[in-house]
Amino acid sequence: MRPILLKGHERPLTFLKYNRDGDLLFSCAKDHTPTVWYASNGERLGTYRGHNGAVWCCDVSRDSTRLVTSSADQSVKLWDCETGVQLHSFNFDAPARAVSFSEGDKMIVITTDPFMEQQSAIHVKRIEDDRSLQTSEDILTITGPQGRINRVMWGPLNKTIISAGEDATIRIWDAETGKCLKESDPETGHQKVITSMSKSADGSHFITGSHDKTSKLWDIRTLTVLKTYTTERPVNAAAISPLLDHVVIGGGQEASQVTMTSTRAGKFEAKFFHKIFEDEIGGVKGHFGPINALAFNPDGRSFSSGGEDGYVRVHFFDADYYHIKV
C-alpha cells in the first residue's frame, strides 16, 4: 500500500475532512492556511488565505460549495470552496476550536475556548444562501462544560448537538433550547481529555479518541458505550470505515514528550481495529511524529492521516485489505 505524500503545510496538521463525494480532501494545520487537494492523486488544488492563527477544524457543505474553518485567531470563516473567496467571518472573543455544518447546511455549530475570564461556549449560527443577508448573530449559545470543547457535531435530524472535550464527558444538548439532555457515564466513558469525535456513515453511532489511550464507539442517541479499543499510547484521532467493519486509530506522545526516539519507538502508526470484535488487525506506519488527524474516504477504499510532521499521507488499500479474516 503505497501512500501519496501531500506536502504543503509547514506546521503540524490538526484536521482532515473529505467532501461527501470523496474527490476532495481538506486539510487544516497550525500554519494558518487550510488547503484543498484532489483525493485521487494528491494534487494541491488551492488554499484558503485569510486566517491569522492555527486552524483547528473545518467542515464542508454537502454539495461541496462552502467550506467553514475555525481558528485560534478568534474567528470562524465561511469560504467559497471553488474560488477560495472568503464569504463571511464570524468573530469571537476567544479562539474558535471546533465547527460543524448541520444536515442541510443551514446552520453551523462552533465551540470557543476558555480565554481570559470567559468560559468555553457552544454557538449556533444560521448560514444564509444569500450572502448579503448573512449575520454573525448566535441563534443559540450554550455554556457549561469545563475546559476546551475539542469536538462538536449535530445529532440526528439536527435535534441535538453533541460535544466532547477536556472534561472527558460527552454531552448531548437540545439544539432548540440548549438544555443538557444526557451526559456520558463517568464509569464506562473516557477518563482523560477527549481529542476527537467522528460519526459513522449512517449517523447512528460515533467514535471518540482520548488521552486515556482508548477509543470508544458510542450510540448517538443513548450514549451507550458499544465498544472500546485499547492502544498503548494517547489517541489523537479516530475514524470509522464506511465500507467494512473497521476503525482506524492514530496518536502518539504529545510533541513535548517526544525524546530522541526512532519512528518505531515513538509508536506513530495508524492502527486498524475490527469494529465489532475489538481486535487489532493491522497498522500503517509512516509519520515521523504523532498522528493528529485521520479520515476515511466516503467510498471506504482509502484513508488519509495528518501528522505532527506536517505531512498528509493518503493511503489506498490493496486488494487483500478487503479480505482480512479475523
N, C-alpha and C positions, 0 to 999 in steps of 0.2 A: 504494500500500500504506500505509494509514493505521494508525499504531501506536496501541495503547492505552497510556496513560501511567499506571503504577501508583505513586501517591505514598503513602508510608507510612514509609519508612526515612529517618532523619535523618543517616545516615552512609553511606560508600561500601558498595556491595554486594560480597559476597565469593563467593556461590554461589547457583545456581538449580537446582531439581530438579522435574521433573514426576512425578506419580504414574503408575502403569502405564496407567491408563485415560485419562490426558491431560486430566482435567477439573479437576485441582487443580495449582496451581503453588506450590511452597515456596521462599521466599527467605531468605537469610541475609545479615546485614550487620554492620558494626562497631558497631552501636547496641544490641547485647545482646538483641535481640528477633526471633527467627525469626517469619516471617509466612506465612500461607497465603491464597491468592487463588483465586477462580474463574478458570480459564484462558480461559473463553469471553468474559467481559465485563470482567474486571479488577476485579471487586468484591472488597473485602477481607473474608475470612471470619472471620479471627481471628488472634491472636498467641499465642506460647508464652512465658510470662513466668517467669523463674527464673534465667537466666544473668546473670553479673555481669562480663562481658567481651565482647570481639568474638567473634562466632560465625563460625567459618571454613568449616564444611562441614555438610551434612546428608544423610540418606538416608531414604527412606520404604519401608515394607514393601510386598510385592506386593499385599496386599489393602487397602492404604491405612488400616490401623488403627493402625499405630505409626510414630512419627517419631523419628529419633535425630539429635542435634545435637552438634557438638564445638566447644569454645570456649577462648578464651585464659584463662578463669577456672579452668583446670586441671580441667575436668570434661567428661564426655560424658553427656548426659541423654536418657532414653527417655521419650517422651510418648505419651499417647493422642491420636491425630490429631483425633478428633471433638470431644472435650471440652477439650483443652488442658491436661489434668491431667498433672503430672509423675509418671511411674510409678517411675522409678529414676534415681539419679545415680551414675555411675562416676567416682570421684575419683582424680586423679593428682598427681604432684609436679612436673608440667611442663605447659605449655599443650598442649591436645589439638588437633591440626591437621586430620586427615582421618578420615572414618568411612564405613563401607560395610556394608550388610546382605549376608549370604551368600544364595545361591539357597536358597529355602525359609525364610529369615528366622529360622533357629535360632541363628545366630551373627552377631556383628559384628566387624569388624576396625577398629582405631583406631591412629593414629600420634600419638606425642607428640614435642614439640620438644626440642632440646638446651636445657638450662636449668641454671644454676649449674654444678655439677660433672657433671651427668648427660648422657649422650649420648642421641640420638634413639632411639626404640624403636617397634616394631610390637606391638600387643597384640591377642589374640583373646579375646573374651568369649562366653559362652553366654547366649542370651536364652531365658528360661523363659516358657511360656504362662501358668503360674500365678504371679502377682505375688509371692505370699508365699514362693516358693522362689528368687526372684531373688537371686544373689550378685554380688559385684564381682570375684570371682577370675578371673585370667587362665587360659585353657586353654593358651595358648602365648605366649611373649614372645620377640621376635626383635630383636637389636641388630646393628649392623654398619655401615649406611650413615652417611656423614658429613653433617652439616648437617641442615636440616629435611627431613622426608619430606612433600612437599606433597600427594601424592595416593596413594591405595591402593585396590585393588579385588580382587575374587575372580576367579580363573581358572575355566576350565570345570569344572563339577561340584564346585566348592569344593575341588578337589585342590591348588590352588596359590593363592598370594597375590602380587599384582603391585604393586610400589612404585616411585615416582619422586619426585625432589626436587632439592635444591640441588646435589648432586654430579653432576648431569646424566646419571646412569646409571639405566636401568630394570632392576630385578631381579625374577626370579621365584623365589619361596620355596616349599618344600614345606609345605603347610598342616598336616601332621601333625607333622613333625619340626623344622621351622623351618630346614632346611638351604637354602643358596642353590643353586638348580639352574641358573640362567642369568643372565648379565649382558648388557646391550646392548653392541654393538661400539662402542668409542670413535671409530673412524674414520667409520662411517656414522651413528652416533647423534648426539644433541644435544651442543652444545659449551658451553652455559651452563645455568643453572637451568631445570629443567622446572617449569612453573607449573600445567599442567592435564593431565588424562588422562580420556578418556571412551570407553566401549565402543560398538561398533556394535549395532544392534538384535538381531542374531543371536548376538552374543558371540564372533564368530570373529576379529575384529580390533578395534583401538582406535586413537584419535588422541591425540597429545600436542601441547602448545604449549610454547614455550620462549622465554627472553630472547635466544636466538641468532637471533631474527627468522624462525624457521621453525616449521612444524607438520609432524609426520610421522605416517604411517599404518603401523601395525605388525601383524604376525601375532601373535595372542595366545599361540600355543603355541611358536613357534620364535624369536620376537623378531626376525624379518627385517623390515627397513625396506621397505615396499611402495611408498610414495610420499612425496615431500617437497613441501610447499607453501611457497614463499618470499614473504615480505612485506617491507615496508621499515621495520617497527617491531617492538619486542618483543611477543611473543604472550602474552596472559594467559589466553585461553580458546579452546577449540575444541570443535566438536561435529559429529557425523556425521548426515546426514539419514536417517531410517528409510524414506523413500519413494523418493527419487531419488538418483542418483549425485552428491550434492553434499556438501561440507563447509563449515561456516561458521567463520570465524576472527576473533577480536577482540583488541584490545590497545591500545597507545599508550605514551607515555612513562610512566615512574614519576611518581607525583604530585609527587615532589620535583624532578623535572626540567622540569616544565611551566612555561614562562615565559608572558608575556602574549601568547599566540598566539590566533588565531581558531580556531573549531571546525574549519575546513578544514585549517589549517596543522598542527594537532596530529594530524591523521590518525586521528580517533577514529571509524572506521566499522567495521561488521561486514562482512567480505569473504567472498564466496562463491566457492569454487573447485570445478571439476569433479573429482570424486574420482578418476577414472581418468586423465584427460588432464592433470591438474595445472594447467589454465588458470584464470585468474581470470575469473569470469562476471558479477560484479556486486558492488555494495556497498550497504549500508544505513546512511545517516548518521543522526545524531540525538543521540547522547550528547554532553554537554559535559564532556569528560574521558575518560580511558581506559575501555575496556570490561573489566570484571573477571570477568564470568560470562556464559556462553551455554548455552542448552539448546533442543533441538528438542522440540516436542510429539511424543509417540509416533505420532500419525497423520501426521506429516510436513507438515501443512498450515499450521503456524505455528511461529514460534520466538520465544524471548524473550532479551533481553540486559539485563544489570545493570551499571551504570556507577559510576565514582568519584563521579558527581554525585548518587548516592543514589536515582536513578530506576530502575524496571524498565520496559522497553518490550516489549510483546507485539505482534509483527508477524504479520498474517495475509496469506498470499501471494495475489496477484492471479492470475486465470486464466492470464495469459500466462507466469507463472513455470514452469508445468508443461510448457511447450513451448519452453523455451530451447534453441536449437541451438548447438552448439559448432563 
